[in-house]
Amino acid sequence: MSWLTWRQFRVPALVGVVALALFAAYVVHLGLDVRDAEDAYRAQCAGRPDCPRLAQLAVDYENTSLYLAALLAPVPGLLGMFWGAPLVARELEAGTQRLVWNQSVTRRRWLAVKLTVVGLAAMAVTGVAAALVTWAMSPVDRVADNRFSTVLFGARNLAPVAYAVFAVVLGVLIGLVVRRTVPAMAVTALVFVVVQFLVPNLVRPHLLPAEHVTLPMTASAINQARGLGGITGAPVVKGLTLPDAWITDVSELRTRDGTPLDRAIFDRCFTDPPRTGAAEGPFGDTATCLADHDLHVDVAYQPVARYWSVQWLESGCYLVLAGLLAAVAFRRVQRRPS
């Protein structure tokens, strides 16, 4: 049964190996280039351990790091779509599963072998790709302080492997239910994208209890933010940063007694702030006007020291979910008429 599964899977596996080899060649070259740049910046610091020039490394490779992560991010979903979904759906669509089931091979063993062979292959391909990306970008990650970024977090270390296992099992289950190859592939891709959107935004920030801090909103602090005001015009500050921390939630602008800033004051500071003539920064006199009201925000955050804990917890959640989907698949393949 294992040999038969491998023969059926050998063409997709070969395509995966070739794609991985091309990807590896590019990433290794990129990793060596990053290290050459790191050595050059360290040389300019004359051996100082706290080399300030290294900050430029993050600036130089910021876009490259994002592009590389964006290139790796769809890989688990593609494996679920092209490896997982057709694995069972193609046989059910063609009716070839009856030949195997009539030769003393139980349905559960048939499904278990398929899941094991393809699941391990998906883990290997994604694991190697993630390890290469993690190695190549590690000098940049050390100085960029953004490992919790939604895009970067899912393209480093353990998480992509767990995503791949989940995607393959998801594809197999959907193929078992839909019983048609192309629709199963489309549904798998859609469900995986939805899950990948929901988990970073709704699950990841709450895997561990958040730490809390109150930040005074001086004019300087407001000018360091990326934006003011929400979609509804609410008095909020967007894009705040904390050293060595991932901010998961920021309250509305609050006054000294803890009440939210009056919307009329917020709008007035935006539309007609007092002209000081000395305001600096992207929000200028608006920031000065808001700061005059003695404002602060309450911030919830995850310390960067929890990075590996969050990696393990999120990966564990995906593996548990994959196990539950596999259990449903085994139950369904046993009960469903051929």
Secondary structure in CASP SS format (residue, H / E / C, confidence):
PFRMAT SS
TARGET T0000
AUTHOR 0000-0000-0000
METHOD secondary structure of the structure
MODEL  1
M C 1.00
S H 1.00
W H 1.00
L H 1.00
T H 1.00
W H 1.00
R H 1.00
Q H 1.00
F H 1.00
R H 1.00
V H 1.00
P H 1.00
A H 1.00
L H 1.00
V H 1.00
G H 1.00
V H 1.00
V H 1.00
A H 1.00
L H 1.00
A H 1.00
L H 1.00
F H 1.00
A H 1.00
A H 1.00
Y H 1.00
V H 1.00
V H 1.00
H H 1.00
L H 1.00
G H 1.00
L H 1.00
D H 1.00
V H 1.00
R H 1.00
D H 1.00
A H 1.00
E H 1.00
D H 1.00
A H 1.00
Y H 1.00
R H 1.00
A H 1.00
Q H 1.00
C C 1.00
A C 1.00
G C 1.00
R C 1.00
P C 1.00
D C 1.00
C C 1.00
P H 1.00
R H 1.00
L H 1.00
A H 1.00
Q H 1.00
L H 1.00
A H 1.00
V H 1.00
D H 1.00
Y C 1.00
E H 1.00
N H 1.00
T H 1.00
S H 1.00
L H 1.00
Y H 1.00
L H 1.00
A H 1.00
A H 1.00
L H 1.00
L H 1.00
A C 1.00
P C 1.00
V H 1.00
P H 1.00
G H 1.00
L H 1.00
L H 1.00
G H 1.00
M H 1.00
F H 1.00
W H 1.00
G H 1.00
A H 1.00
P H 1.00
L H 1.00
V H 1.00
A H 1.00
R H 1.00
E H 1.00
L H 1.00
E H 1.00
A H 1.00
G C 1.00
T C 1.00
Q H 1.00
R H 1.00
L H 1.00
V H 1.00
W H 1.00
N C 1.00
Q C 1.00
S C 1.00
V C 1.00
T C 1.00
R H 1.00
R H 1.00
R H 1.00
W H 1.00
L H 1.00
A H 1.00
V H 1.00
K H 1.00
L H 1.00
T H 1.00
V H 1.00
V H 1.00
G H 1.00
L H 1.00
A H 1.00
A H 1.00
M H 1.00
A H 1.00
V H 1.00
T H 1.00
G H 1.00
V H 1.00
A H 1.00
A H 1.00
A H 1.00
L H 1.00
V H 1.00
T H 1.00
W H 1.00
A H 1.00
M H 1.00
S H 1.00
P H 1.00
V H 1.00
D H 1.00
R H 1.00
V H 1.00
A H 1.00
D C 1.00
N C 1.00
R C 1.00
F C 1.00
S C 1.00
T H 1.00
V H 1.00
L H 1.00
F H 1.00
G C 1.00
A C 1.00
R C 1.00
N C 1.00
L C 1.00
A H 1.00
P H 1.00
V H 1.00
A H 1.00
Y H 1.00
A H 1.00
V H 1.00
F H 1.00
A H 1.00
V H 1.00
V H 1.00
L H 1.00
G H 1.00
V H 1.00
L H 1.00
I H 1.00
G H 1.00
L H 1.00
V H 1.00
V H 1.00
R C 1.00
R C 1.00
T H 1.00
V H 1.00
P H 1.00
A H 1.00
M H 1.00
A H 1.00
V H 1.00
T H 1.00
A H 1.00
L H 1.00
V H 1.00
F H 1.00
V H 1.00
V H 1.00
V H 1.00
Q H 1.00
F H 1.00
L H 1.00
V H 1.00
P H 1.00
N H 1.00
L H 1.00
V H 1.00
R H 1.00
P H 1.00
H H 1.00
L C 1.00
L C 1.00
P C 1.00
A C 1.00
E E 1.00
H E 1.00
V E 1.00
T E 1.00
L E 1.00
P E 1.00
M C 1.00
T C 1.00
A H 1.00
S H 1.00
A H 1.00
I H 1.00
N H 1.00
Q C 1.00
A C 1.00
R C 1.00
G E 1.00
L E 1.00
G C 1.00
G C 1.00
I C 1.00
T C 1.00
G C 1.00
A C 1.00
P C 1.00
V E 1.00
V E 1.00
K E 1.00
G C 1.00
L C 1.00
T C 1.00
L C 1.00
P C 1.00
D C 1.00
A E 1.00
W E 1.00
I E 1.00
T E 1.00
D E 1.00
V E 1.00
S C 1.00
E E 1.00
L C 1.00
R E 1.00
T C 1.00
R C 1.00
D C 1.00
G C 1.00
T C 1.00
P E 1.00
L C 1.00
D C 1.00
R H 1.00
A H 1.00
I H 1.00
F H 1.00
D H 1.00
R H 1.00
C H 1.00
F H 1.00
T H 1.00
D C 1.00
P C 1.00
P C 1.00
R C 1.00
T C 1.00
G C 1.00
A C 1.00
A C 1.00
E C 1.00
G C 1.00
P C 1.00
F C 1.00
G H 1.00
D H 1.00
T H 1.00
A H 1.00
T H 1.00
C H 1.00
L H 1.00
A H 1.00
D C 1.00
H C 1.00
D C 1.00
L C 1.00
H E 1.00
V E 1.00
D E 1.00
V E 1.00
A E 1.00
Y E 1.00
Q E 1.00
P E 1.00
V H 1.00
A H 1.00
R H 1.00
Y H 1.00
W H 1.00
S H 1.00
V H 1.00
Q H 1.00
W H 1.00
L H 1.00
E H 1.00
S H 1.00
G H 1.00
C H 1.00
Y H 1.00
L H 1.00
V H 1.00
L H 1.00
A H 1.00
G H 1.00
L H 1.00
L H 1.00
A H 1.00
A H 1.00
V H 1.00
A H 1.00
F H 1.00
R H 1.00
R H 1.00
V H 1.00
Q H 1.00
R H 1.00
R C 1.00
P C 1.00
S C 1.00
END
